Amino acid sequence: MPKQISTGEKRWYALSTYSGHEDAVAFNLRQRIESMGMEDKIFNVMVPKEKKIKVKSGKRSTVEEKIFPGYVLVEMVVTDDSWYVVRNTPNVTGFVGSGTIPTPVSDEEIKSITKRMGTEEPKFKIEFAVDDLTRIVDGPFKDYEGKVSEIDEQKGKVRVMVNIFGRETPVELDFLQVKKV
């Protein structure tokens, strides 16, 4: 007797996994789909990630962060067989939904996620304006305060006038090295 209500339509579903195992789950699931011949029922496996800019020790780097840690998205037609293959993949704790019946993710949500993932260059979010008082939080001038004199949104840099030895000195910083006071 079938346990899953099959509509026969291809939809996206969210799987919960052990946090930190998302990429391994996606890899294992792709292997299982191929080895068990489920390509006609399970079409796509996705770990949603986005690029973010981080500054560590004054050095800027772009990192990929998972948008939904602990979740993997799967595009599939739910049948007893496809449900079993996905559900029994190592480190999958279950489908998002009530009981054993998965709830599909809305098309709008999938579009929003893929749009967020497709952003090639991470955008800079500069929260201050010229003449704002700021505190430097990273780098050789850490804990100094100064006024913003210039903002370069393309490069994500700000020039801050800092009082060093009684003289206003311009210091160019990454926007992540500065916080508004």
N, C-alpha and C positions, 0 to 999 in steps of 0.2 A: 504494500500500500504506500503510495507516494506521500512523503511528509511535506514537501515544498509545493507551494502553489505556483505553478509555472505559467507565466503569461506569454512566454516565448519571445519576449522582447529583450533587447540588449540594453542594460542599464548599468550605471556605476553604483558600487556598494563600498562602504567603508569597513575595513577589517581592523579590529584592535589587535595589537601585538605587544610584546614586551618592549618597553622603551629602549632604544639603542639597537634594536634588532630589525628595524624597518627595512634596511637595504638587504640584509640576509634573507628576510622573509620574501621580499620581491624576487631575489635571485632564485631561491628554492622553489617558489611558486612557478616561476617561468620554466624551470627545469621539469617540474612535475607536470605542467600543462603539456610540454613537448613529449615527455616520456609516456604519458598516459593518453596521448592523442586527444586532448580536450580543446584544440585550437578552434573547433567549431562552436564551442560554448563559452570559453574564457578567452577574451580578446586582448586585454590590455591590463598591465599592472603598473601602478604609478606611486612613487613616494614623493609627495609634493614638497619642493624645496624652493627657497628664494635666496638671492644674493644679498648680503649685508656688508656694510663697511665697519671694520673694527680698528681701533688704534690700541696697540700694545707697545709699551716702552717707546713711545714716540713714532713708531713705524705703523703705517697704514696697510691694512690688508683686506682683501675681499674674501669673505667666507660664505659657504652655502649652509643655510640653516633650514631644518625641517619646519614646515609651516604647521603641521600637526604631529608633534612627537607622539609616538605610540600608535600611529595609524598608517595604513596602506590602502590605497584605492584600487579597486578591481572592476574592470568593465566585463560584464558577463551576462549570460542568460542563466537564470537560476533554475536548476533541475536538481533532483536528488543526487545525481552523479557529480555535477559541477560543484554543488554545495559541499559534498563529501571531500572532493579533491582539495578545495580551498581550505575547508575547516580543519583538515588533518595535516596541513603543512606545518612543519616544526615552527614553534614560537608564535603561532596564530592563536589568540585566546578566544576569538569569536567574531561574529559579524555584529555590526551595530544594528540593532533592531529589537523587537520584542520576542523573547523566547528563542526559538530556532528559526524564525522567519526574518530574513534580512530586510531592512528598510532602504529603498534606493535613495541615493543622494540626488537632489534636484539638479536639473540641467543648468539653471542659473548659477548654482553654487559651483558646479564643475567649470563653467565658463569663467567665473570669477577666479577660481584657483589656477586654471591654466593661464589666464591673463597675468596673474601675480607671478607665476613661475616664468613666464615668457619675457619678463623685463630683463633685458640684456645688461644694462648698466644700472647699478643701484643708485637711487636718487639721494642727494644730500638734503637733509632736513635742517636748515639753519634757523634757529629759533630766536635770533637776536638781530638788532638793527644797529646802524652806526650811532655812536655815542652811548650805547648801553654799557653799564658797568658789569664787568665779568671777572671771574676768578679762573686762573689757569689750574687745571686738575691733573695734568700729565706733562712730563718732559722736564728739561732743566730749570724752567721758570715756575715749577709747581708751587702753588699757594700764593703766587703773586696776584695782585689785582690790577686791572687796567681798563681803559675805555676802548671800545671797538672803533677803529678809524677807517677801516675798509673791509668789504666783504667780496670774495670772489666765489660766486655760487658754482661756476663751471668746475673749478678745481676743489671746491669744498674747503677753502682756506679763509682765514680771517686775519687781519692785521690789528694787533692790540697795542696801544701805547702804554708801556709799563714804566713806572718810576724806578730807575736803577741808579744808585749813587746820586740821588737828587736831580736826575735828568730824565725827561720823557724820552723813552727809547722805543722805536717800533719793533715789534716781534711778530713774525709771521708764524701762525699756528694752524694746525688742522682744526676744523670746527669741532671735532670730538674731544679736543684737548681743553676746551673752554666751556664753562658753565655760567649762566646768567646769575648775577648776585641778587 
